[in-house]
Amino acid sequence: MKTPVCEIDAKSGFLCPACQDRLSRGELTEADVEVSRILHKYLEQFSLGAVEVGKAIDCGKTLVILTESDAGLLIGRGGKVASVIAKDYGKPVKIIQRTADLRKMVEELILPVRVLGINEVFKGGEKAWRVRIKRSDALRLPMQLSSIEKVLAQLTDQKTTIAFE
């Protein structure tokens, strides 16, 4: 299993100097550390050896986990792993698999809202993404708009905005 913090830290509950330095620089978050500890706790019980967690983002009411491996491994049969993570963390969990297909990742994040389109926008020499959704779907978004934009920015490594049409 690969998590944002090293295996020794996930087991012990204490951060080594290298991980503590990454946390103080902002490369790691408290959510990364906590999710790593939770997953390591259930490593044997749910056979999580092939799981690769890239990032955990606390979005206020929801925890978003970005995985580099198959999302199904982290969700578990019948959603058991995801429900255990949600119970231990204390918030609902949304698991998204990082892929080259931006549209698929966005759709997973904002489900049940449908994406009308994704545009590449150039402003002031910088590239950004604009995700277009129906104005009538604004109330159906699973998280706050700012949280969705924050997660999308971390997924794409570029500024991303949501536009209502």
Order of alpha helices (4+ residues) and beta strands (2+ residues): alpha-alpha-alpha-beta-beta-alpha-alpha-beta-alpha-beta-beta-alpha-beta
